[in-house]
């Protein structure tokens, strides 16, 4: 029975993606574009050659981490909308360490990565503390902290890290995750070693949640706070811990962008959307580390491949956005698809 | 694709209840699902697959013409023709400003040489910063001979790509790039901004002007500095409110800044903010619609933004600081096509080079008088009598010396 159940769980996302592709194809047909050419260029844009594969991996890396950040908090019943802000402070902290400290690589790089995670963790600690101690809803606090992170970071870049400029210097090579070897392998893409950190983080989350007492308590608090309290668990501590670890994952995502992809931090005119996409990635991945990895891959592929559609198939950029959004919509509304599938199945029973 | 849009309102409860139901659903799933039911599911999948195949099949025949079009690229290469393309910044190709102007230049060049979009000329639009490198690389691999990066935001990425692909020529608009195969295109925006500052100072009745900038950066500070210097040269008592939207694509923010400025007595706003400026125009038009007697103006940037200001019989666009990105793009493309690409050089387009001008399309608002004044100051800039400031420090010194 459970085997069937698992199969069903895998089937739903696949059907969703196919449905999204079909609706996208219909829209393209109506507007006079060839869906086959368009989807071929989507594929080529993501997997066409070594360069695009490298860029796709680069794009997937932070999405895995922000997906984990949302999924982890969700395990304890918390909605971490603040992944966005945690990414930004993590990025800032990592680049700051990369710029100002002078040390050999074996110290410098881990320090920069860890500082990114700590900055994100602090940004997660604040809403966790407020939630645990005085019951302020974490959604509101994290949304507001996103703006605080965005604008304070811009101010720090302008006033502290540079002299009224919009982009910092490049971090010193001892703190860089970028690798010439990976770059030469992938034709100068910006792929970097961060993907290993992201995959490792997914393993860490799996281990924490499934194999440790801490994880058991976090989950218990997520299922039922009152029962957990009655069972003698410290609910406040678990809420804070959950947000701190979640923030740490998101901070790592920021460090990946700062130390791997860009090597700098620039004044941002809006959110990076990494954190917001992380919500979708987590929901799509059913808050399961392995699921998050697959969901992040799907998101990364769609986003990276979409860039090829206007030049490769003449599909206007706006239409590309609609098609990608449709695919994500169908995937995210997998609940509806489950329901439909079950309806179908029930009728078959009669 | 932005999830920020769902963050508003009290929808979280809805979402949470959906999640609750999903969890309950999972428990319900523990009920048996028989193999028979699964055959049905697979049948459904198969149908979907066939549907997809059908869609594709029909399209294939239909689109043989399309393929001819895409094949055109190769034909161009074979003919040894020259091709050029550009990467927009996040304002997008229809920003009614800077990117659009560049694309107009490229299209005009294409028309002269019998080329059209996707066939000799093309653009790649960037939706965020992460898109710059893939977009530039994509165009390199599509074998365009000359690739423009539009906007200073592309500086680092274009520099990297130019170093990697030495056989392709690049051009960066609005900032400098240091490579033998790349040319930097700069404009003397401070000169044009000075002149529209003069026009604004003559037009204002409240003696309060506004400046809306995109991102606070050395480039936009040039606009700000020129504008202040121009206005204060006419009347040192004029007050100028400075606001930055921190974005070149946020029309909503532009609108709210404009609303606040007009409410506080400002009657002329100069925007140097790309797509954000569309919000400034909208706000001015809204006010004008509700109160046709109120005299408020917007000064456009980069292109002649006369169209943007039209409301009924009236037009709120006083003038525009026209930066001829289109001319620069056409010039550089022609240089490159004729094998005279000025690689490694920095080209500066100012009043002398006809790269900067002040629009006089709105003859009702830009009266003869104002135009005369502007021309007098223009003469002073041309013959070097005035050195227009480019940074905040220089502006301070300039204003103090008045």
Boltz contact constraints between the chains, C-beta under 6 A:
constraints:
  - contact:
      token1: [A, 1]
      token2: [B, 32]
      max_distance: 6.0
  - contact:
      token1: [A, 4]
      token2: [B, 33]
      max_distance: 6.0
  - contact:
      token1: [A, 5]
      token2: [B, 29]
      max_distance: 6.0
  - contact:
      token1: [A, 18]
      token2: [B, 48]
      max_distance: 6.0
  - contact:
      token1: [A, 22]
      token2: [B, 52]
      max_distance: 6.0
  - contact:
      token1: [A, 25]
      token2: [B, 55]
      max_distance: 6.0
  - contact:
      token1: [A, 34]
      token2: [B, 59]
      max_distance: 6.0
  - contact:
      token1: [A, 34]
      token2: [B, 63]
      max_distance: 6.0
  - contact:
      token1: [A, 34]
      token2: [B, 66]
      max_distance: 6.0
  - contact:
      token1: [A, 35]
      token2: [B, 59]
      max_distance: 6.0
  - contact:
      token1: [A, 36]
      token2: [B, 56]
      max_distance: 6.0
  - contact:
      token1: [A, 36]
      token2: [B, 59]
      max_distance: 6.0
  - contact:
      token1: [A, 55]
      token2: [B, 134]
      max_distance: 6.0
  - contact:
      token1: [A, 139]
      token2: [B, 12]
      max_distance: 6.0
  - contact:
      token1: [A, 143]
      token2: [B, 7]
      max_distance: 6.0
  - contact:
      token1: [A, 166]
      token2: [B, 217]
      max_distance: 6.0
  - contact:
      token1: [A, 188]
      token2: [B, 164]
      max_distance: 6.0
  - contact:
      token1: [A, 269]
      token2: [B, 215]
      max_distance: 6.0
  - contact:
      token1: [A, 269]
      token2: [B, 246]
      max_distance: 6.0
  - contact:
      token1: [A, 269]
      token2: [B, 247]
      max_distance: 6.0
  - contact:
      token1: [A, 270]
      token2: [B, 247]
      max_distance: 6.0
  - contact:
      token1: [A, 276]
      token2: [B, 3]
      max_distance: 6.0
  - contact:
      token1: [A, 276]
      token2: [B, 4]
      max_distance: 6.0
  - contact:
      token1: [A, 279]
      token2: [B, 3]
      max_distance: 6.0
  - contact:
      token1: [A, 307]
      token2: [B, 131]
      max_distance: 6.0
  - contact:
      token1: [A, 307]
      token2: [B, 134]
      max_distance: 6.0
  - contact:
      token1: [A, 311]
      token2: [B, 122]
      max_distance: 6.0
  - contact:
      token1: [A, 311]
      token2: [B, 124]
      max_distance: 6.0
  - contact:
      token1: [A, 311]
      token2: [B, 138]
      max_distance: 6.0
  - contact:
      token1: [A, 314]
      token2: [B, 118]
      max_distance: 6.0
  - contact:
      token1: [A, 317]
      token2: [B, 125]
      max_distance: 6.0
  - contact:
      token1: [A, 325]
      token2: [B, 1]
      max_distance: 6.0
  - contact:
      token1: [A, 335]
      token2: [B, 22]
      max_distance: 6.0
  - contact:
      token1: [A, 345]
      token2: [B, 37]
      max_distance: 6.0
  - contact:
      token1: [A, 345]
      token2: [B, 40]
      max_distance: 6.0
  - contact:
      token1: [A, 348]
      token2: [B, 40]
      max_distance: 6.0
